[in-house]
Amino acid sequence: MIAKNDHSTENTLSDEKALLSIGEVSELTGVNTVTLRAWQRRYGLLKPQRTPKGHRMYTRQDVAVIENILKWLDRGVPVGQVKALLNDETFTPKTSPNAEIAREADKLKKAVMDFDVLSVNRQLSELTRHYPISVLEKNLFGPLTDFFSEQKSDVIGLCLSTWLTMLRHELLRCFQLGQKSSSKRRCVLVSTSLNDLHLFYGQALNYQAKGYAVTIIEGLDSNLFSLVKTIKSSNVTELFIFSEVALSASMKRDIVIIVDTGAVSVSLLGKCRVIHSDLFTNLNTQHVDKAVRKDVTSDSSASTKEKSEREQFQ
């Protein structure tokens, strides 16, 4: 069944019950508020109702429309051609999805290889305004990063560094713009190194879109236990640890203690989640794998320290 937006104009809201604010819709769909506004103003994809004070309010049908938009974007359809598809799935886009993505990638690639920083900034800003980060990561950022990574030359190596630097800056800018102190759900997102920060910021944006107030910490490869003691009194209940490589023994030991005491909920992100798939029997229920605990805390000095640190949570 095709979701359709039946609003012909922006109505004045008379009954606020069962309607959602733009922030609530953003949390439900994972699409940030800047992009939701762009879809309305520039592309006419959404027509929210308005409160007497002018605040946007959305129906459940609007949410269904947004989910349909995301489906087409994920297939690579340009945002400018989505509107026709919402009403008629037999509509044929003017260009193939792959061709449109390839064109955007070529434009960015050329700007990077020309070291045209202003052009790269402008293109990235435009893309992040009109597309969800998750769609860009899958269809554009990831493939372009792979392209530069696979080339073997000093010049392309410089291009890769330039590209990742510009991408990091744009994702961090988006993160800072989207941060809201009023968010009730608070979490801390930790990167264990200063590598792959573009992926780290992408994770931060994804959780931010889910309604979290996210605190990010870069390059923390030890003293995780001390961090948790600090954030425990700040209404932070969730800790996300991002790494593209294996965690250090001390980090694993700290995670075991933290999870076992129930101080905060801990989840692994990135490749380390696969590398350490046996660290927890179930990340959702927070049960620690006994074999791993024994392996991590087997020596007497580690066990003594673990006992001491565990007691500090009591």
PADO-978692 format. One record per residue (C-alpha): residue number from 1; z, y negated, x negated. Coordinates in nm, 2 decimals. Layout:
N
<pt><nr>NUM</nr><z>Z</z><y>Y</y><x>X</x></pt>
...
***
This chain:
314
<pt><nr>1</nr><z>0.00</z><y>0.00</y><x>0.00</x></pt>
<pt><nr>2</nr><z>-0.10</z><y>-0.34</y><x>-0.14</x></pt>
<pt><nr>3</nr><z>0.16</z><y>-0.61</y><x>-0.15</x></pt>
<pt><nr>4</nr><z>0.04</z><y>-0.94</y><x>-0.01</x></pt>
<pt><nr>5</nr><z>0.19</z><y>-1.28</y><x>-0.01</x></pt>
<pt><nr>6</nr><z>0.14</z><y>-1.41</y><x>0.35</x></pt>
<pt><nr>7</nr><z>0.29</z><y>-1.76</y><x>0.29</x></pt>
<pt><nr>8</nr><z>0.01</z><y>-2.01</y><x>0.35</x></pt>
<pt><nr>9</nr><z>0.22</z><y>-2.31</y><x>0.24</x></pt>
<pt><nr>10</nr><z>0.56</z><y>-2.37</y><x>0.08</x></pt>
<pt><nr>11</nr><z>0.79</z><y>-2.37</y><x>0.38</x></pt>
<pt><nr>12</nr><z>1.11</z><y>-2.55</y><x>0.42</x></pt>
<pt><nr>13</nr><z>1.39</z><y>-2.29</y><x>0.42</x></pt>
<pt><nr>14</nr><z>1.58</z><y>-2.25</y><x>0.74</x></pt>
<pt><nr>15</nr><z>1.76</z><y>-1.92</y><x>0.69</x></pt>
<pt><nr>16</nr><z>1.88</z><y>-1.86</y><x>0.34</x></pt>
<pt><nr>17</nr><z>2.02</z><y>-1.52</y><x>0.41</x></pt>
<pt><nr>18</nr><z>1.82</z><y>-1.23</y><x>0.26</x></pt>
<pt><nr>19</nr><z>1.63</z><y>-1.47</y><x>0.04</x></pt>
<pt><nr>20</nr><z>1.65</z><y>-1.48</y><x>-0.34</x></pt>
<pt><nr>21</nr><z>1.68</z><y>-1.77</y><x>-0.59</x></pt>
<pt><nr>22</nr><z>1.43</z><y>-1.79</y><x>-0.88</x></pt>
<pt><nr>23</nr><z>1.70</z><y>-1.67</y><x>-1.11</x></pt>
<pt><nr>24</nr><z>1.78</z><y>-1.36</y><x>-0.90</x></pt>
<pt><nr>25</nr><z>1.40</z><y>-1.28</y><x>-0.88</x></pt>
<pt><nr>26</nr><z>1.38</z><y>-1.32</y><x>-1.26</x></pt>
<pt><nr>27</nr><z>1.66</z><y>-1.07</y><x>-1.30</x></pt>
<pt><nr>28</nr><z>1.51</z><y>-0.82</y><x>-1.06</x></pt>
<pt><nr>29</nr><z>1.16</z><y>-0.83</y><x>-1.20</x></pt>
<pt><nr>30</nr><z>1.21</z><y>-0.91</y><x>-1.57</x></pt>
<pt><nr>31</nr><z>0.98</z><y>-1.21</y><x>-1.54</x></pt>
<pt><nr>32</nr><z>1.13</z><y>-1.53</y><x>-1.68</x></pt>
<pt><nr>33</nr><z>1.16</z><y>-1.84</y><x>-1.46</x></pt>
<pt><nr>34</nr><z>0.90</z><y>-2.04</y><x>-1.66</x></pt>
<pt><nr>35</nr><z>0.64</z><y>-1.78</y><x>-1.60</x></pt>
<pt><nr>36</nr><z>0.72</z><y>-1.75</y><x>-1.23</x></pt>
<pt><nr>37</nr><z>0.67</z><y>-2.13</y><x>-1.20</x></pt>
<pt><nr>38</nr><z>0.34</z><y>-2.11</y><x>-1.39</x></pt>
<pt><nr>39</nr><z>0.22</z><y>-1.83</y><x>-1.16</x></pt>
<pt><nr>40</nr><z>0.29</z><y>-2.05</y><x>-0.86</x></pt>
<pt><nr>41</nr><z>0.16</z><y>-2.38</y><x>-0.99</x></pt>
<pt><nr>42</nr><z>-0.14</z><y>-2.28</y><x>-1.20</x></pt>
<pt><nr>43</nr><z>-0.26</z><y>-1.96</y><x>-1.04</x></pt>
<pt><nr>44</nr><z>-0.14</z><y>-1.98</y><x>-0.68</x></pt>
<pt><nr>45</nr><z>0.00</z><y>-1.62</y><x>-0.71</x></pt>
<pt><nr>46</nr><z>0.33</z><y>-1.71</y><x>-0.54</x></pt>
<pt><nr>47</nr><z>0.42</z><y>-1.94</y><x>-0.26</x></pt>
<pt><nr>48</nr><z>0.80</z><y>-1.95</y><x>-0.24</x></pt>
<pt><nr>49</nr><z>0.99</z><y>-2.12</y><x>0.04</x></pt>
<pt><nr>50</nr><z>1.20</z><y>-2.42</y><x>-0.03</x></pt>
<pt><nr>51</nr><z>1.56</z><y>-2.52</y><x>0.06</x></pt>
<pt><nr>52</nr><z>1.61</z><y>-2.88</y><x>0.19</x></pt>
<pt><nr>53</nr><z>1.70</z><y>-2.97</y><x>-0.17</x></pt>
<pt><nr>54</nr><z>1.37</z><y>-2.83</y><x>-0.30</x></pt>
<pt><nr>55</nr><z>1.50</z><y>-2.51</y><x>-0.46</x></pt>
<pt><nr>56</nr><z>1.26</z><y>-2.22</y><x>-0.46</x></pt>
<pt><nr>57</nr><z>1.36</z><y>-1.92</y><x>-0.26</x></pt>
<pt><nr>58</nr><z>1.18</z><y>-1.58</y><x>-0.25</x></pt>
<pt><nr>59</nr><z>1.15</z><y>-1.30</y><x>0.00</x></pt>
<pt><nr>60</nr><z>1.15</z><y>-0.93</y><x>-0.08</x></pt>
<pt><nr>61</nr><z>0.78</z><y>-0.94</y><x>-0.01</x></pt>
<pt><nr>62</nr><z>0.74</z><y>-1.20</y><x>-0.29</x></pt>
<pt><nr>63</nr><z>0.92</z><y>-0.95</y><x>-0.52</x></pt>
<pt><nr>64</nr><z>0.67</z><y>-0.68</y><x>-0.42</x></pt>
<pt><nr>65</nr><z>0.39</z><y>-0.93</y><x>-0.50</x></pt>
<pt><nr>66</nr><z>0.54</z><y>-0.99</y><x>-0.85</x></pt>
<pt><nr>67</nr><z>0.56</z><y>-0.62</y><x>-0.91</x></pt>
<pt><nr>68</nr><z>0.20</z><y>-0.59</y><x>-0.82</x></pt>
<pt><nr>69</nr><z>0.11</z><y>-0.87</y><x>-1.05</x></pt>
<pt><nr>70</nr><z>0.29</z><y>-0.69</y><x>-1.33</x></pt>
<pt><nr>71</nr><z>0.10</z><y>-0.38</y><x>-1.26</x></pt>
<pt><nr>72</nr><z>-0.24</z><y>-0.55</y><x>-1.31</x></pt>
<pt><nr>73</nr><z>-0.12</z><y>-0.74</y><x>-1.61</x></pt>
<pt><nr>74</nr><z>0.00</z><y>-0.42</y><x>-1.77</x></pt>
<pt><nr>75</nr><z>-0.35</z><y>-0.28</y><x>-1.73</x></pt>
<pt><nr>76</nr><z>-0.48</z><y>-0.58</y><x>-1.92</x></pt>
<pt><nr>77</nr><z>-0.62</z><y>-0.78</y><x>-1.64</x></pt>
<pt><nr>78</nr><z>-0.62</z><y>-1.16</y><x>-1.72</x></pt>
<pt><nr>79</nr><z>-0.36</z><y>-1.35</y><x>-1.52</x></pt>
<pt><nr>80</nr><z>-0.64</z><y>-1.58</y><x>-1.39</x></pt>
<pt><nr>81</nr><z>-0.81</z><y>-1.29</y><x>-1.22</x></pt>
<pt><nr>82</nr><z>-0.51</z><y>-1.12</y><x>-1.06</x></pt>
<pt><nr>83</nr><z>-0.51</z><y>-1.33</y><x>-0.74</x></pt>
<pt><nr>84</nr><z>-0.82</z><y>-1.16</y><x>-0.60</x></pt>
<pt><nr>85</nr><z>-0.69</z><y>-0.82</y><x>-0.68</x></pt>
<pt><nr>86</nr><z>-0.37</z><y>-0.88</y><x>-0.48</x></pt>
<pt><nr>87</nr><z>-0.57</z><y>-0.90</y><x>-0.16</x></pt>
<pt><nr>88</nr><z>-0.85</z><y>-0.65</y><x>-0.25</x></pt>
<pt><nr>89</nr><z>-0.79</z><y>-0.38</y><x>-0.51</x></pt>
<pt><nr>90</nr><z>-1.17</z><y>-0.30</y><x>-0.50</x></pt>
<pt><nr>91</nr><z>-1.24</z><y>-0.64</y><x>-0.65</x></pt>
<pt><nr>92</nr><z>-1.40</z><y>-0.61</y><x>-0.99</x></pt>
<pt><nr>93</nr><z>-1.27</z><y>-0.86</y><x>-1.25</x></pt>
<pt><nr>94</nr><z>-1.54</z><y>-1.07</y><x>-1.42</x></pt>
<pt><nr>95</nr><z>-1.45</z><y>-0.92</y><x>-1.76</x></pt>
<pt><nr>96</nr><z>-1.31</z><y>-0.58</y><x>-1.85</x></pt>
<pt><nr>97</nr><z>-0.93</z><y>-0.59</y><x>-1.92</x></pt>
<pt><nr>98</nr><z>-0.99</z><y>-0.46</y><x>-2.28</x></pt>
<pt><nr>99</nr><z>-1.25</z><y>-0.74</y><x>-2.34</x></pt>
<pt><nr>100</nr><z>-1.01</z><y>-1.01</y><x>-2.23</x></pt>
<pt><nr>101</nr><z>-0.73</z><y>-0.88</y><x>-2.45</x></pt>
<pt><nr>102</nr><z>-0.97</z><y>-0.84</y><x>-2.74</x></pt>
<pt><nr>103</nr><z>-1.08</z><y>-1.20</y><x>-2.70</x></pt>
<pt><nr>104</nr><z>-0.72</z><y>-1.33</y><x>-2.70</x></pt>
<pt><nr>105</nr><z>-0.65</z><y>-1.11</y><x>-3.01</x></pt>
<pt><nr>106</nr><z>-0.96</z><y>-1.24</y><x>-3.19</x></pt>
<pt><nr>107</nr><z>-0.86</z><y>-1.60</y><x>-3.13</x></pt>
<pt><nr>108</nr><z>-0.51</z><y>-1.54</y><x>-3.26</x></pt>
<pt><nr>109</nr><z>-0.64</z><y>-1.34</y><x>-3.55</x></pt>
<pt><nr>110</nr><z>-0.89</z><y>-1.61</y><x>-3.66</x></pt>
<pt><nr>111</nr><z>-0.62</z><y>-1.88</y><x>-3.64</x></pt>
<pt><nr>112</nr><z>-0.39</z><y>-1.67</y><x>-3.85</x></pt>
<pt><nr>113</nr><z>-0.66</z><y>-1.59</y><x>-4.11</x></pt>
<pt><nr>114</nr><z>-0.75</z><y>-1.96</y><x>-4.12</x></pt>
<pt><nr>115</nr><z>-0.38</z><y>-2.04</y><x>-4.17</x></pt>
<pt><nr>116</nr><z>-0.42</z><y>-2.27</y><x>-3.87</x></pt>
<pt><nr>117</nr><z>-0.05</z><y>-2.30</y><x>-3.79</x></pt>
<pt><nr>118</nr><z>-0.10</z><y>-2.55</y><x>-3.51</x></pt>
<pt><nr>119</nr><z>-0.35</z><y>-2.33</y><x>-3.33</x></pt>
<pt><nr>120</nr><z>-0.13</z><y>-2.02</y><x>-3.36</x></pt>
<pt><nr>121</nr><z>0.16</z><y>-2.22</y><x>-3.22</x></pt>
<pt><nr>122</nr><z>-0.05</z><y>-2.35</y><x>-2.93</x></pt>
<pt><nr>123</nr><z>-0.19</z><y>-2.01</y><x>-2.84</x></pt>
<pt><nr>124</nr><z>0.14</z><y>-1.84</y><x>-2.86</x></pt>
<pt><nr>125</nr><z>0.31</z><y>-2.10</y><x>-2.64</x></pt>
<pt><nr>126</nr><z>0.03</z><y>-2.07</y><x>-2.38</x></pt>
<pt><nr>127</nr><z>0.05</z><y>-1.69</y><x>-2.38</x></pt>
<pt><nr>128</nr><z>0.43</z><y>-1.68</y><x>-2.35</x></pt>
<pt><nr>129</nr><z>0.42</z><y>-1.93</y><x>-2.06</x></pt>
<pt><nr>130</nr><z>0.18</z><y>-1.72</y><x>-1.85</x></pt>
<pt><nr>131</nr><z>0.26</z><y>-1.36</y><x>-1.94</x></pt>
<pt><nr>132</nr><z>0.58</z><y>-1.16</y><x>-1.95</x></pt>
<pt><nr>133</nr><z>0.69</z><y>-1.08</y><x>-2.31</x></pt>
<pt><nr>134</nr><z>0.68</z><y>-0.70</y><x>-2.23</x></pt>
<pt><nr>135</nr><z>0.31</z><y>-0.73</y><x>-2.14</x></pt>
<pt><nr>136</nr><z>0.23</z><y>-0.93</y><x>-2.45</x></pt>
<pt><nr>137</nr><z>0.42</z><y>-0.69</y><x>-2.68</x></pt>
<pt><nr>138</nr><z>0.23</z><y>-0.39</y><x>-2.55</x></pt>
<pt><nr>139</nr><z>-0.12</z><y>-0.54</y><x>-2.52</x></pt>
<pt><nr>140</nr><z>-0.13</z><y>-0.81</y><x>-2.79</x></pt>
<pt><nr>141</nr><z>0.15</z><y>-0.86</y><x>-3.03</x></pt>
<pt><nr>142</nr><z>0.19</z><y>-0.50</y><x>-3.12</x></pt>
<pt><nr>143</nr><z>-0.18</z><y>-0.42</y><x>-3.18</x></pt>
<pt><nr>144</nr><z>-0.23</z><y>-0.75</y><x>-3.38</x></pt>
<pt><nr>145</nr><z>0.07</z><y>-0.67</y><x>-3.60</x></pt>
<pt><nr>146</nr><z>-0.07</z><y>-0.32</y><x>-3.66</x></pt>
<pt><nr>147</nr><z>-0.40</z><y>-0.47</y><x>-3.75</x></pt>
<pt><nr>148</nr><z>-0.26</z><y>-0.69</y><x>-4.02</x></pt>
<pt><nr>149</nr><z>-0.02</z><y>-0.41</y><x>-4.14</x></pt>
<pt><nr>150</nr><z>-0.30</z><y>-0.16</y><x>-4.19</x></pt>
<pt><nr>151</nr><z>-0.51</z><y>-0.39</y><x>-4.41</x></pt>
<pt><nr>152</nr><z>-0.47</z><y>-0.35</y><x>-4.78</x></pt>
<pt><nr>153</nr><z>-0.53</z><y>-0.68</y><x>-4.96</x></pt>
<pt><nr>154</nr><z>-0.31</z><y>-0.96</y><x>-5.09</x></pt>
<pt><nr>155</nr><z>-0.48</z><y>-1.21</y><x>-4.86</x></pt>
<pt><nr>156</nr><z>-0.42</z><y>-1.00</y><x>-4.55</x></pt>
<pt><nr>157</nr><z>-0.06</z><y>-0.94</y><x>-4.67</x></pt>
<pt><nr>158</nr><z>-0.02</z><y>-1.32</y><x>-4.66</x></pt>
<pt><nr>159</nr><z>-0.17</z><y>-1.32</y><x>-4.31</x></pt>
<pt><nr>160</nr><z>0.08</z><y>-1.06</y><x>-4.20</x></pt>
<pt><nr>161</nr><z>0.37</z><y>-1.27</y><x>-4.33</x></pt>
<pt><nr>162</nr><z>0.23</z><y>-1.58</y><x>-4.16</x></pt>
<pt><nr>163</nr><z>0.17</z><y>-1.40</y><x>-3.83</x></pt>
<pt><nr>164</nr><z>0.52</z><y>-1.24</y><x>-3.82</x></pt>
<pt><nr>165</nr><z>0.68</z><y>-1.58</y><x>-3.91</x></pt>
<pt><nr>166</nr><z>0.50</z><y>-1.76</y><x>-3.63</x></pt>
<pt><nr>167</nr><z>0.57</z><y>-1.48</y><x>-3.38</x></pt>
<pt><nr>168</nr><z>0.94</z><y>-1.48</y><x>-3.47</x></pt>
<pt><nr>169</nr><z>0.96</z><y>-1.86</y><x>-3.42</x></pt>
<pt><nr>170</nr><z>0.79</z><y>-1.84</y><x>-3.08</x></pt>
<pt><nr>171</nr><z>1.00</z><y>-1.56</y><x>-2.95</x></pt>
<pt><nr>172</nr><z>1.32</z><y>-1.73</y><x>-3.07</x></pt>
<pt><nr>173</nr><z>1.21</z><y>-2.05</y><x>-2.91</x></pt>
<pt><nr>174</nr><z>1.15</z><y>-1.87</y><x>-2.58</x></pt>
<pt><nr>175</nr><z>1.49</z><y>-1.71</y><x>-2.62</x></pt>
<pt><nr>176</nr><z>1.67</z><y>-2.04</y><x>-2.67</x></pt>
<pt><nr>177</nr><z>1.49</z><y>-2.20</y><x>-2.38</x></pt>
<pt><nr>178</nr><z>1.59</z><y>-1.91</y><x>-2.15</x></pt>
<pt><nr>179</nr><z>1.96</z><y>-1.89</y><x>-2.24</x></pt>
<pt><nr>180</nr><z>2.20</z><y>-1.97</y><x>-1.96</x></pt>
<pt><nr>181</nr><z>2.57</z><y>-2.00</y><x>-2.01</x></pt>
<pt><nr>182</nr><z>2.62</z><y>-1.94</y><x>-1.64</x></pt>
<pt><nr>183</nr><z>2.51</z><y>-1.58</y><x>-1.66</x></pt>
<pt><nr>184</nr><z>2.79</z><y>-1.35</y><x>-1.55</x></pt>
<pt><nr>185</nr><z>2.67</z><y>-1.05</y><x>-1.75</x></pt>
<pt><nr>186</nr><z>2.74</z><y>-1.10</y><x>-2.12</x></pt>
<pt><nr>187</nr><z>2.63</z><y>-0.89</y><x>-2.41</x></pt>
<pt><nr>188</nr><z>2.59</z><y>-0.90</y><x>-2.79</x></pt>
<pt><nr>189</nr><z>2.27</z><y>-0.78</y><x>-2.96</x></pt>
<pt><nr>190</nr><z>2.30</z><y>-0.70</y><x>-3.32</x></pt>
<pt><nr>191</nr><z>2.02</z><y>-0.64</y><x>-3.58</x></pt>
<pt><nr>192</nr><z>2.13</z><y>-0.44</y><x>-3.88</x></pt>
<pt><nr>193</nr><z>1.88</z><y>-0.61</y><x>-4.11</x></pt>
<pt><nr>194</nr><z>1.66</z><y>-0.92</y><x>-4.14</x></pt>
<pt><nr>195</nr><z>1.34</z><y>-0.71</y><x>-4.11</x></pt>
<pt><nr>196</nr><z>1.15</z><y>-0.66</y><x>-3.79</x></pt>
<pt><nr>197</nr><z>1.31</z><y>-0.97</y><x>-3.63</x></pt>
<pt><nr>198</nr><z>1.01</z><y>-1.02</y><x>-3.40</x></pt>
<pt><nr>199</nr><z>1.10</z><y>-0.68</y><x>-3.24</x></pt>
<pt><nr>200</nr><z>1.47</z><y>-0.78</y><x>-3.23</x></pt>
<pt><nr>201</nr><z>1.39</z><y>-1.11</y><x>-3.05</x></pt>
<pt><nr>202</nr><z>1.16</z><y>-0.93</y><x>-2.81</x></pt>
<pt><nr>203</nr><z>1.46</z><y>-0.71</y><x>-2.72</x></pt>
<pt><nr>204</nr><z>1.68</z><y>-1.01</y><x>-2.67</x></pt>
<pt><nr>205</nr><z>1.42</z><y>-1.17</y><x>-2.44</x></pt>
<pt><nr>206</nr><z>1.40</z><y>-0.84</y><x>-2.24</x></pt>
<pt><nr>207</nr><z>1.77</z><y>-0.84</y><x>-2.18</x></pt>
<pt><nr>208</nr><z>1.78</z><y>-1.21</y><x>-2.11</x></pt>
<pt><nr>209</nr><z>1.52</z><y>-1.15</y><x>-1.84</x></pt>
<pt><nr>210</nr><z>1.75</z><y>-0.89</y><x>-1.69</x></pt>
<pt><nr>211</nr><z>2.01</z><y>-1.16</y><x>-1.63</x></pt>
<pt><nr>212</nr><z>2.22</z><y>-1.12</y><x>-1.94</x></pt>
<pt><nr>213</nr><z>2.37</z><y>-1.41</y><x>-2.14</x></pt>
<pt><nr>214</nr><z>2.27</z><y>-1.26</y><x>-2.48</x></pt>
<pt><nr>215</nr><z>2.45</z><y>-1.34</y><x>-2.81</x></pt>
<pt><nr>216</nr><z>2.23</z><y>-1.24</y><x>-3.11</x></pt>
<pt><nr>217</nr><z>2.35</z><y>-1.16</y><x>-3.46</x></pt>
<pt><nr>218</nr><z>2.11</z><y>-1.09</y><x>-3.73</x></pt>
<pt><nr>219</nr><z>2.15</z><y>-0.88</y><x>-4.04</x></pt>
<pt><nr>220</nr><z>2.49</z><y>-0.72</y><x>-3.96</x></pt>
<pt><nr>221</nr><z>2.49</z><y>-0.38</y><x>-4.15</x></pt>
<pt><nr>222</nr><z>2.87</z><y>-0.34</y><x>-4.17</x></pt>
<pt><nr>223</nr><z>3.20</z><y>-0.46</y><x>-4.01</x></pt>
<pt><nr>224</nr><z>3.09</z><y>-0.37</y><x>-3.67</x></pt>
<pt><nr>225</nr><z>3.44</z><y>-0.28</y><x>-3.58</x></pt>
<pt><nr>226</nr><z>3.56</z><y>-0.63</y><x>-3.67</x></pt>
<pt><nr>227</nr><z>3.29</z><y>-0.78</y><x>-3.45</x></pt>
<pt><nr>228</nr><z>3.41</z><y>-0.58</y><x>-3.15</x></pt>
<pt><nr>229</nr><z>3.77</z><y>-0.69</y><x>-3.20</x></pt>
<pt><nr>230</nr><z>3.64</z><y>-1.05</y><x>-3.20</x></pt>
<pt><nr>231</nr><z>3.42</z><y>-1.02</y><x>-2.88</x></pt>
<pt><nr>232</nr><z>3.67</z><y>-0.81</y><x>-2.69</x></pt>
<pt><nr>233</nr><z>3.84</z><y>-1.12</y><x>-2.56</x></pt>
<pt><nr>234</nr><z>3.52</z><y>-1.30</y><x>-2.46</x></pt>
<pt><nr>235</nr><z>3.43</z><y>-1.10</y><x>-2.15</x></pt>
<pt><nr>236</nr><z>3.16</z><y>-0.91</y><x>-2.34</x></pt>
<pt><nr>237</nr><z>3.14</z><y>-0.56</y><x>-2.22</x></pt>
<pt><nr>238</nr><z>2.81</z><y>-0.44</y><x>-2.37</x></pt>
<pt><nr>239</nr><z>2.70</z><y>-0.41</y><x>-2.73</x></pt>
<pt><nr>240</nr><z>2.34</z><y>-0.33</y><x>-2.83</x></pt>
<pt><nr>241</nr><z>2.25</z><y>-0.23</y><x>-3.18</x></pt>
<pt><nr>242</nr><z>1.89</z><y>-0.27</y><x>-3.30</x></pt>
<pt><nr>243</nr><z>1.75</z><y>-0.10</y><x>-3.61</x></pt>
<pt><nr>244</nr><z>1.41</z><y>0.04</y><x>-3.71</x></pt>
<pt><nr>245</nr><z>1.57</z><y>0.25</y><x>-3.98</x></pt>
<pt><nr>246</nr><z>1.87</z><y>0.49</y><x>-4.00</x></pt>
<pt><nr>247</nr><z>2.22</z><y>0.34</y><x>-3.96</x></pt>
<pt><nr>248</nr><z>2.46</z><y>0.33</y><x>-4.25</x></pt>
<pt><nr>249</nr><z>2.75</z><y>0.58</y><x>-4.26</x></pt>
<pt><nr>250</nr><z>3.00</z><y>0.29</y><x>-4.20</x></pt>
<pt><nr>251</nr><z>2.80</z><y>0.17</y><x>-3.90</x></pt>
<pt><nr>252</nr><z>2.80</z><y>0.52</y><x>-3.75</x></pt>
<pt><nr>253</nr><z>3.17</z><y>0.55</y><x>-3.81</x></pt>
<pt><nr>254</nr><z>3.24</z><y>0.22</y><x>-3.64</x></pt>
<pt><nr>255</nr><z>3.03</z><y>0.32</y><x>-3.34</x></pt>
<pt><nr>256</nr><z>3.21</z><y>0.64</y><x>-3.30</x></pt>
<pt><nr>257</nr><z>3.55</z><y>0.46</y><x>-3.30</x></pt>
<pt><nr>258</nr><z>3.43</z><y>0.19</y><x>-3.06</x></pt>
<pt><nr>259</nr><z>3.28</z><y>0.43</y><x>-2.81</x></pt>
<pt><nr>260</nr><z>3.57</z><y>0.67</y><x>-2.83</x></pt>
<pt><nr>261</nr><z>3.82</z><y>0.39</y><x>-2.76</x></pt>
<pt><nr>262</nr><z>3.61</z><y>0.25</y><x>-2.47</x></pt>
<pt><nr>263</nr><z>3.64</z><y>-0.10</y><x>-2.61</x></pt>
<pt><nr>264</nr><z>3.28</z><y>-0.19</y><x>-2.51</x></pt>
<pt><nr>265</nr><z>2.97</z><y>0.00</y><x>-2.40</x></pt>
<pt><nr>266</nr><z>2.74</z><y>0.07</y><x>-2.69</x></pt>
<pt><nr>267</nr><z>2.37</z><y>0.14</y><x>-2.68</x></pt>
<pt><nr>268</nr><z>2.11</z><y>0.19</y><x>-2.96</x></pt>
<pt><nr>269</nr><z>1.77</z><y>0.02</y><x>-2.96</x></pt>
<pt><nr>270</nr><z>1.47</z><y>0.06</y><x>-3.18</x></pt>
<pt><nr>271</nr><z>1.38</z><y>0.37</y><x>-3.39</x></pt>
<pt><nr>272</nr><z>1.75</z><y>0.43</y><x>-3.47</x></pt>
<pt><nr>273</nr><z>1.79</z><y>0.55</y><x>-3.11</x></pt>
<pt><nr>274</nr><z>1.56</z><y>0.84</y><x>-3.19</x></pt>
<pt><nr>275</nr><z>1.69</z><y>0.89</y><x>-3.55</x></pt>
<pt><nr>276</nr><z>2.05</z><y>0.91</y><x>-3.42</x></pt>
<pt><nr>277</nr><z>1.97</z><y>1.08</y><x>-3.09</x></pt>
<pt><nr>278</nr><z>2.26</z><y>1.32</y><x>-3.16</x></pt>
<pt><nr>279</nr><z>2.52</z><y>1.04</y><x>-3.22</x></pt>
<pt><nr>280</nr><z>2.61</z><y>1.05</y><x>-2.85</x></pt>
<pt><nr>281</nr><z>2.57</z><y>1.33</y><x>-2.61</x></pt>
<pt><nr>282</nr><z>2.50</z><y>1.07</y><x>-2.34</x></pt>
<pt><nr>283</nr><z>2.47</z><y>0.70</y><x>-2.41</x></pt>
<pt><nr>284</nr><z>2.52</z><y>0.62</y><x>-2.04</x></pt>
<pt><nr>285</nr><z>2.85</z><y>0.81</y><x>-2.00</x></pt>
<pt><nr>286</nr><z>2.96</z><y>0.71</y><x>-2.35</x></pt>
<pt><nr>287</nr><z>3.07</z><y>1.06</y><x>-2.46</x></pt>
<pt><nr>288</nr><z>3.08</z><y>1.10</y><x>-2.84</x></pt>
<pt><nr>289</nr><z>2.92</z><y>1.40</y><x>-2.99</x></pt>
<pt><nr>290</nr><z>3.21</z><y>1.59</y><x>-3.15</x></pt>
<pt><nr>291</nr><z>2.99</z><y>1.74</y><x>-3.43</x></pt>
<pt><nr>292</nr><z>2.88</z><y>1.39</y><x>-3.53</x></pt>
<pt><nr>293</nr><z>3.23</z><y>1.25</y><x>-3.52</x></pt>
<pt><nr>294</nr><z>3.34</z><y>1.53</y><x>-3.75</x></pt>
<pt><nr>295</nr><z>3.06</z><y>1.47</y><x>-3.99</x></pt>
<pt><nr>296</nr><z>3.11</z><y>1.09</y><x>-3.99</x></pt>
<pt><nr>297</nr><z>3.49</z><y>1.10</y><x>-4.03</x></pt>
<pt><nr>298</nr><z>3.53</z><y>1.42</y><x>-4.23</x></pt>
<pt><nr>299</nr><z>3.68</z><y>1.29</y><x>-4.55</x></pt>
<pt><nr>300</nr><z>4.06</z><y>1.20</y><x>-4.54</x></pt>
<pt><nr>301</nr><z>4.02</z><y>0.84</y><x>-4.64</x></pt>
<pt><nr>302</nr><z>3.77</z><y>0.77</y><x>-4.36</x></pt>
<pt><nr>303</nr><z>4.00</z><y>0.96</y><x>-4.11</x></pt>
<pt><nr>304</nr><z>4.30</z><y>0.75</y><x>-4.21</x></pt>
<pt><nr>305</nr><z>4.11</z><y>0.43</y><x>-4.17</x></pt>
<pt><nr>306</nr><z>3.97</z><y>0.54</y><x>-3.84</x></pt>
<pt><nr>307</nr><z>4.32</z><y>0.62</y><x>-3.71</x></pt>
<pt><nr>308</nr><z>4.45</z><y>0.28</y><x>-3.82</x></pt>
<pt><nr>309</nr><z>4.16</z><y>0.09</y><x>-3.66</x></pt>
<pt><nr>310</nr><z>4.17</z><y>0.30</y><x>-3.35</x></pt>
<pt><nr>311</nr><z>4.54</z><y>0.20</y><x>-3.30</x></pt>
<pt><nr>312</nr><z>4.44</z><y>-0.17</y><x>-3.32</x></pt>
<pt><nr>313</nr><z>4.27</z><y>-0.13</y><x>-2.99</x></pt>
<pt><nr>314</nr><z>4.57</z><y>0.01</y><x>-2.81</x></pt>
***
